[in-house]
Amino acid sequence: MLTIKYWLKELQFEFPFAISKGVKTAQPTFIVEITWRGIKAYGEAPAISYYNISTDQMAADLDANKNAIEKFAFTDPKRFWHFLHHLIPNNPFLVCALDIAGWDLYGKIRRQPLYKLFNADPTKIPFTDYTIGMDTKEVMLEKLNKHQSPIYKIKVGGIADLEILEAIRSVTNSVIRVDANAGWTYQQALEMLPELKKLDVELIEEPLPIDLVEEMKALKKVSIIPLIADESCKNAKDIQECLDGFHGINIKLTKCSGITPALEMISIAKKYQLSTMLGCMNESSIGTAALVHLSPLVDYLDADGPLLLKQDLASGLELHDHAWKLPVEPGLGIVIKEDL
């Protein structure tokens, strides 16, 4: 029989974190602990306002279904995910936290780190980017100077985007990725494309609002820079609809509902020859560890959550030369801090 506990946390950012959809100074996150025969396992799901799922909602849904979940006869995480997916169909964030904990438990039962259970090649782990949130040009340059990285993700969606990107390129030779979070118009995107090519931008995430499907198809036909779907691709069912408008997809564990569906999305994307990115939602090291174990399976990695926060909830993840080192301990390979 399983035993479940949970915590609601507010993780403070080092800098205010702004995207085209708004700004926040802290990241609300939901932490779950599953205990099975004395083995403790952990999962995490941050709350994102524009997906309309709060940590309070995750707690309420877990409380409503706790008895059923604790009675589940756990044998493997995929079977656990299918049970949760049908039990709590309207809260993929909560399912994600529980699914990550299920995989952590399974790895500890098998005494294997998760990447080995995924048959992931540890030599193929990509560098993570470091995200520079929207701000004034001066503050964004200050953030970049304070956090040296081989890859930057620059949040855009304002009137000064090009000026800021030109200023950033003038002070760094690092790879630059651009994330508009659906913040541009079609005309803006068309005008930005040749300018971003001059700045050697590697890729653009979600340039247009998600309802501009035909405009995205037109943009892809003329884009000389890879276009990556984020908000347009929440789960495996969305991949087919992204084929004509994007060159790749950004897979986020919280929006797709965990490691189990993420593995499926990676497989489907490769079938359609789409590039793949694993993206974060400012998780602590608990959720970030899940991304790190999956990262050898994808092309791009955006797993900088712990780097953006003032505090962390676990130890065990180490950054070596701007690349996360795969944990060697079973499961997620992280250790929860005592004051959780």
N, C-alpha and C positions, 0 to 999 in steps of 0.2 A: 504493500500500500504506500502511496505517495503522501508526503506532508508538504504543504505549501505555505510560504511566508512571502511578504512583499514590502517594499519601501517606496515612497514617493520622494524624489530628491529635486533640488534646484541647484544646478551646477553653474557657477559664475564664470563668465567669459573673461579672458584677459583684456580684450577690447570689445566694445559693443559690436555685435554681429548684425550687419545689415545686408539685405538682399533687396531685389526689386519689390518684394511683397511686404517689407517692413523691417523693423530693427528690434533686437532684444539684447538684454544684458546678461541673461541667464537662460540655461537650457533645462526645462522640466524633463525629468526622465523617470521611468518606472523600472524598478529592479525586482526580479522574482527569484526566490530560492526554492528549489525542489530537493527534498530529502528522501532517499530510498535506501533502506537497509544501512543507515548510518552514513551514506555517501551524500554529500551536499553538492548541488550543481546550480549554476546561475545563468540568468538571461537578462536582457535589457531591451527596452523600447522607449526612445525619446518621444515626447509629445510634440506634434507639429500643428500649429494653429490652422493653416490653410487646408489641412486634411480633416479638421473638425473632430479630432480625438484627443482628449485631455488625459492627464494621468489620473484624475478623479474618475473619468469614465472607465479607464482600464481597471482601476480598483473596484468600481461598482460591478463591472461585468465579471471580474474574477470572483468577487464575493458571491455573486448570484450562481456561479457554476462551480464553486470550489469543491463541494461534496462530490459531484460527479467526476471531476478531474482527479481528486485524491483516490477515488475507487478504481481508476483506470489501471489495468494490468500492464505495466510498462515492460516492453520487450525490445523495441527499437524505435528510434526517433521518427522515422517516416510514418509508421503506423500511428504514433502519438500525434503527429501533425494532422493526419487525416481525421482523427477523432476530434481534435480541437477545431479544425476548419469547419466541420459540420455543426459542432456544438456552439461555436461563437462566430457565426458567419459575417457579422457586421463590425467586427473589431480586429482587423488584421494586425494592428500594433500589439495588442495583448497576445494574440496567437504567436507573433514573432518572439516576444520575450519568453514565452513558455517553450517554443520550439528550440530556441538557442539553449535554454536550460536542459531540454531533452537531449540535445546533441552533446552538451557538456557531460551529462550523466552517462550517456552511452560510451563516450570516450573513456571516462573514468572506469566504467565497468570493464571495458575491453583493454584498459591500460595502454591506450594509444592516443597521441595527440590527433586532433581532428584532421589535419591535412593528410595524414597517412590513411585515414578512413576514406578520404576523398580521392585517394590515389593522385595527389597533387605533387608535382615535381618541385622540391624546395629550392632548386637552382633557378627557378623561373619567377620568383616573387618580384613584382614590379616596384619601382619607387612610388611612394605616396606623394601627392602634391600637397602644398600648403595653401589654404584658402585666405585670400585677402578680401574681406567684406567691403561693401560699398561705404565710401566716406569721402571727405575732401581729398584732393590730390596729395596734399602734404601729409595727411594722416596715413593714407594708403602707402605712401613711400616710406613713412616711419615704420609701419608694420613690416614691410618688405625688408628694410634694413636690419630690423631686430631679429628676423627669422630667415636666415639664409637657407635656401632650398634649391634643388636642381629643377623643380617643377612648381609653378604657381598656378592656382586657379583664381582668376580675377572675377569677382562678382560685378556685373554691369546691369544697365537698365535705366540709366539717367542721361541727361542732356550732355554731360561732359565725358562720356565714355571714351571717345577717341583721344581726347587730350590726355586723359589719365593713362590710357594704355601706351600712348607714345612716350609719356614721362617714365613709365615703368620700364619700357623697352630700352630707354636711354641709359638706365643704370644697371641693367642685368642682361646677361646672355642666357639665362635659364629658360627652360621651356615655359611657354605661357599658354594656358587654357582659359577660355572665356565662358562664363556661365551667366546667361541673361535671365534665367528663371522665368521664361515666358514674358519678358519685359519689353521686347521691341515690337514695332509695327513691321509689316512686310516691307514697306519702303525703307525704313531704317536699316533693316537687315541687308537689303540689296545694296544700299550705299556703303554699309560697313564692310562687306565681304572683301572688296579689293584692298581696302585700307588694312584690314586685319592680315591679309596675305602678305603685305609689305612688312608687317611687324612680325612675321613668321609665327603666327598663332597656330597651335597644333590642332585644336578642335574647338567647336562651339556647342555648348549644351543648351537645349530648349530655347531657341531664339524667339519663337512666336507664341502667343496664347494658344492653348491646346485645341480650341475650337476652330482655328484657322488651318484646317486639314489640307484644303486644296492649295493654299498659299505655301504650306510647307513642302508639298510635292513640287511646286514650281521652284521654290528656293533650292531644293536638292538638285534639280536639273542644272542649275547654274553655279552651284557652290563648288569652289576649288578647295574648300576646307571641310573636313568631316563634320557632320552634324549629328549630335548625340541626343537621343530622346531621354528625358527624365520624367517630368510630370506627365508626358504623353504615354509612358509605359510603366504602369503600376505593377502588372503581373503578367503571367505567361499568355493570357488571353489577348493582351494588347500588342504582342509582338507582330502578329500578322499585319495589323493596321499601321504599323510603323515602317514597313518595308519600303514604301514609295516615298516617304518623307524624310527618312533618316538613314545614316550610314552605320549607326550603332545604337546601343541602349545602355543606360545607366541603371544598374540593378541595386536597389536599396532594400535591405532586409526588412525594415519596418513597413514600407509600403507594399511589399510583395507577400509579407507575413512569415518571413523566417528563412533559415538556411535551406530547409527542404525544398520550397518552391524556387529559391535562388539557384540551386543546382539544376533544376529543370529548365529554368530560363537560360542559363549558360549553355546547356545542351541544345536547346531550340535555336538560340541565336547563332551558334556555330553552324548548325544545319543550314541556316539561311545566309551564311557568310556575313553576318553582322558583327562588327567589333563590339567588345564588351567592356564595361567599366563597372567596378564596384564602388558605390558611393556611400557616404556616411550622412548621418543627421545629427552630428555633434555628440555621438555616444562617448561615454567614458571608456576605459580600457576593457570593460566587460563586453560591450557590443562590438568594439573595435577588434577585439581578439577574434571574433567570429569572421570578420572581414579579412583579417590577416591570414587565417587558415585557408580561406577560399581564394585568396589573391593569386596564387600561381596558375589558376584556371582561366584568368581574364587578361585583357590587354592593358587596361588602365586601372589605377587604384587611387581613390580619393578617400583616405582613411586617416584624416588628421584631427579627429575629434579631441583626443587627449592633449594635442599640441595647442589647441585653441582655448582650453579651459584653465582656470586658476587652480582647481583641485581635481583629483581623480578618486575613483572608488575602489581601485584594485591595482595591484602590481603584477609584474610578470611579462609585460610587453617592453621590449627594448628596441630603440631606434639606433641602428648602426649605419653611419654614412648615409643618412637620409632614407634608409630602407628599414622596414620593420623586420626584426629577426623572428622567425617562426618559433613559438614556444615548444619546448621538448617534453613538458609535463603532460600527463593525460588530459583529455578533454580540451577545454579552452586554454589550459595551461596558465591560468591567472590565479592570484591569491587575493581574496576579498579583504579590504582593510577592516580592522577590528571595530572602528567607530561607525560602520555602515548603519 
